[in-house]
Amino acid sequence: MSSVKRKPQGRSRANSNGKANGAGWSSLPDRELLDYRVCDLGLQLNGTVLEQRVARLHQELKMRGLCFRPHCWLSEEWFSPDGIPGIAIPFYLAHPRLIRLERKQMLEVEGGTEQWCMKILRHEAGHAIDSAFGLHRRRRWREVFGKYSKPYPESYQPKPYSRSYVRHLEPCYAQSHPAEDFAETFAVWLKPRSRWRSQYVGWPAMKKLEYVDELMEQIRGKRPTVNSRARVDPVRSIRKTLSAHYAEKCARYSIEYTDAYDPDLRKLFSDSPEHSRQQAASTFLRQMRPELRRVVAHWTGQYRYTVDQVLNEMIDRCRVLKLRLGQPEPQAKRDALVMLTVQTMKQLQSGNNRFAL
């Protein structure tokens, strides 16, 4: 989707001749590293594992007979700008120290493993090849995926069990917009040794995959009609500090606290005197936090940071309500998973969903 330009000012860590003082920033503690501006980190794709993964993406496109190689650059997040056949990759993936910082700040690293990174690259390649050949302007494209010009919604009602969409990055991401539906379908089609012909038998999504297969055959061996090598928001232009970057990112995926959880928490746990010697519900949830967060983030497609925000509120409310375990731990764990999933899905439906890719 289109990028939104961000130009907040940050405190510079550059020296008097404009060069970054950054040769040793990788050994700094978090509190000092966070004072660095992104543009002063001296980051680049060349020589990193990302360069190898981009080369792998290009090879996958070549193996399909496509004469298209999207250019890639480091920016603040994953995106492919409208009208530019290229891919922006988050800067934190260019250095192990920044990957550790990202994980500490956001509880996960989007694209941090090779498999995850390649899945996102294939998705973004779908947006990029659309821009390169103007595919969304074709009537048949609109008939299969819908109107590309449809505004991106503030939120959408996901249908987890719908078979009208492929399942790639997240269970419901293809449902958010026709452009995302195409990008997700393209990614499934592009993956080497993909079993989409058998995996999606009987699914309405099959006609989308077959159309992408037909469409790629039509452009096989052809040169793109759009060849722009422009880079939107490259790292050298991002003058905000890492601290400002993460403040904005955390705010984007935070939630509004509420006492709406109370009725469900009272069903899940107990404030009855007969359970006064049982483990505190807040302690139980804290102990289960890593597993609860991981499982719910996987099934809802939400950032772990957002799931953790919901979980924090549940823990706080349990403390205020003085709730304790009133059932065996295995049952309490299953019920907590269900409740956390439901509450996280409500966040997804209320607008705290991902439209960054």
N, C-alpha and C positions, 0 to 999 in steps of 0.2 A: 504494500500500500504506500501511499505518498508519505514522505517524511515531513516532520514539522521541525523547522529550524529552531535551534536553541542557542542563544548567544549570551548567557549570563556571564558576568565577569567574575574572575577568581583572583586570589592572591598569587602573584607570580613567584616561582622558585627559580627563575632564570637569572644568570649572572649578568654582569655589566655589558658583556659583548653579545648578549642574546642567546647564548648557548645554555642548554639545560644543565643544572648541577647534578644530573641524574645518573652518572656512572655508578653511583653506589646506592641509589634509592631502593634497590631490591632488598637490601639488608636493613632498612629502616623499620622501626616499629610502626604499627598501624597509625598511631596518633600523628606521627610525623609524615608518613607517606600520604595521608589524607589531605595534607596541606598542598600537595603538588597539583598543578594544573595538568589536565590531560595532555595538552599540547606540548608540555615540557618533558614528557616521559620518553620522547625519542623513539616511539614505537613504529614498527613497520612489519609487513607480512613476510618479506624476504628472510629466509633463513629460519623460519619458524615451522612448527608442525602444521600450522594453518596453510602454508604454501603447499605442502604435500597433499593436504586434503582438497584444496582447490584443484590441484593437478589431477587428483583422482576423479573429481567431478567432471573435469574437461575430458578425461579419458572415457568416462561413462557416456558422455554426449557423443564422442567420436565413434564409440562402438555401436551407437544407434544410427550412425550415418548422418548425424546432424552437424552442419557447418557453423555451429554457434558456440562461442566460448565466452561466457560472461566475465567481464573484468570485476575484480574484487578489491575492496579497500577497507581499512579499519575506521570505524565510527563509534557511536555511542551505543548502538543496539543493532539487532538484526533488522534489515529491511531492504526492499528493492524499490527505488523511487519510480513513480509513474513516468513513463516515457523514456526511461534510461535503462538500457539492458545490462544492468550490473547489480552487484550484491554488496551491501555493507555488512561487515562482520564486527561484533562487539570487541572493543580494544582489549578487554581483560583477557581474552583468549590468546593474546600474543605473548604472554609472559606468565610463568608459573607463580610468581609472587602476586600478580594481580588476580590470578585465578583463586589463590588462597584468600585474598581480601574479599573478592566477590562472594565466595562461599560463606565467609564470616558475616558479611553484611546482609546477604540475601538468603542464606541457608541452602542455596543450591547454585549451580553454575550452568546456565542454559547453553547447551552445546559443549559441555565440558568433557564429554567422552567422544571417542572417535565415531561410534555408532550414532550418537545423538547429533553430533556436528554434521555428519553426512546427511542425516534425515532433514535437517534444517536447510542445508545447502541445496538439496534436491528441491525442496519446497520453494526456496527463493529463486532457484533456476526456472521454476515454472512461471513466476512473475516476470523474470527477466526475458525469457523467450517469448512471452506474450507481448512485451514491449518491443522486442527486436523485430517481430513479424506482424505486429498489429492484429493478433489473432482474435481478440475480443470484438473486433469490428465485423467479423463474419456473421452472417445471419444464423448459420447453423450453430455457431458457438453460443449465441444468445438463446437459441431454442433449447440447447442442452443444459446450459449453466445459469441462464438468466441475464438480466441487464447489468453490464459492467458499471454503468453510470449510477446504479442504485447507491444511495448514500450509506456509508458504514453506520450501523446502528450504535447507539450508546450502550445497548445491551440486547441480548436475544434469548429466546426461550429454547435451550438445547433439548434435543430429543435423543437421549443416549442409545436407544435401541433401533433408531432409524437405519434402514438398509439402503436408503437413497443416496448415501454419501460414503466415500471410502473412509477408512480409519488409518491415519498416518501419524501425525505429530500428537494429536490429542483426539479422544473419542468423538468430540463434537465440533472441532475447529472448522471443518469444511462447511458447516452449517451457517457460519457467521456472515458470509457474503459470497456472491458468485465468483469474485476474483480468487478468494481463498479456496472455494470449491475446486476451481480449475487447478490451482497450484498444488493442492493436496492430491488431486487425481493424477496430475503429471508426475509428482514425486513417486507415487506408487507404481506408475507405468515405467519410470526410468530406472528404478532400483534393479541392479543386476540380479539375475536369477529370481526375479519376482514371480510369484505364483498367482498373479491376479486372475488369470483365466479360470483357475480352479477355486481360488479363495472366494471369489465374488459370484460364483454360479448361483443364479436365482435371485440375485440382488438387483434392484432397480439401478444401483450404482454401476452395474456392468455396462450399461449403454454409454455412460460417461467415459469409462475406460476404453471401450471400443472406439468411441469418437476420437479420443486423444490418440489412440493408435493410428487411426485413419488420418488424422490431422498431421501427425508427425511424418507419416509416409508422404504426404503432399509436399512438405517442405524439406524432405530429406535431400541433402546435397545442394540446397539453395542457400544463397548468401542472405543475411539479414537485410531488411530494408531500412532499419534504424541502427546506426553505428556509433552513436554518441559514447564517448569514454569519460563523460563527466562524472565527478564524484561529489555526492551531496554530504555535507557535514563531515569531512575527513578529520582525522584526529588533530592535524595541525591547526585546525580552525576552532577547536573546542577549548575555550579559555577558562572554563569553570574548573574549580578544584575537584578532586575526587570526593571530598567531603560534601560539596554542593551536589555533585552527581548523585551520590547515594541518598542524600536528603530528599531529592526530587523523586528518585526511584522508589524509595520506601513509602513516600506519600502516595504515589501512584497505585501501589498495591496494598495500601492499608485499608482498614474498615472502620465504620462508625460503630462505636461501642453502644450496647443496648442491654436492657434487662429482659429482652424478649426470650432469652434462653431459659429463664427461670422455671416455667412450667415443665419443660422437657427435662431439665436437670433434676427437678423434684421427683419425676417418674423414674429417672435413671438411678438416682442415689436417694439417701434417706436422712431426714433430720429427727427421726423417731428416737426417744430415749433408749429403746431396746438395742439400738445400734451404736450407742455412744462410745463403746470400746473398739469399734471397728476402725479401720484405716480411714483417714480423712480423704474425701473424694479429690480434693485439690492435690494431695500428695500422690494419689493413685494416677491421676492424669499426667502429672509431671514425670513420673516414672515411665509411663507409656508413651510420652511425647514423641520420641524419635520414630517409633514404629507407626503411631497414629498419623503423624505428619507425612511420612513417606507413602503409606498406603493410600491415604485420602488424596494427596497431591497427584499420585499416579492415576487414580480412577476419575478424578474430576477435571484434570488438566489445569488446575490452578497452580500458581507459584507456591512453593513451600512457605514463602514469607507470608502470603495471604492466609494459608491454612493455619500457620502458627499464630497469626493475629486472632483468628476465630478461637483457636485452642486457648490462647491466653485469656480471652474474655470468659470462656467457660470455666477456667481454673479460678479466675478472680471471683466470679459469681458463686462458685462452690465454696470458696473461703468466706464470702460475705454471708451466705445462707447457712454456713456451718454444716455442710452435707458430708455424709460418710457412706461407705459401702454398705449396701443392704442386701447384697446377693453375692454369690460366688464370683471370684475374680474373672474366670473365663467368660461368664455371661456378661459381666460388667464391661469387659473389654470389647465384646461383640457389639453391645448396645452403644458404647461410646463411639465406636467406629461408624455405626449407622448415624448417630446424631451429628457427629462432626461432618460426615459426608453431606447430610441434608443441609446443615447450616452453611457449609461451603458452597453448595449448589445454589443456595439462596443468594450468596454474594455474587456468584456468576450471573444470575438472572437480574441482579440489581444494578449491574454495570461494571463490577470489578472483574471484567474478563479481559483476556489478552487480545489486543489488536496490534501487536508490535511486529508481526512477521510479514 
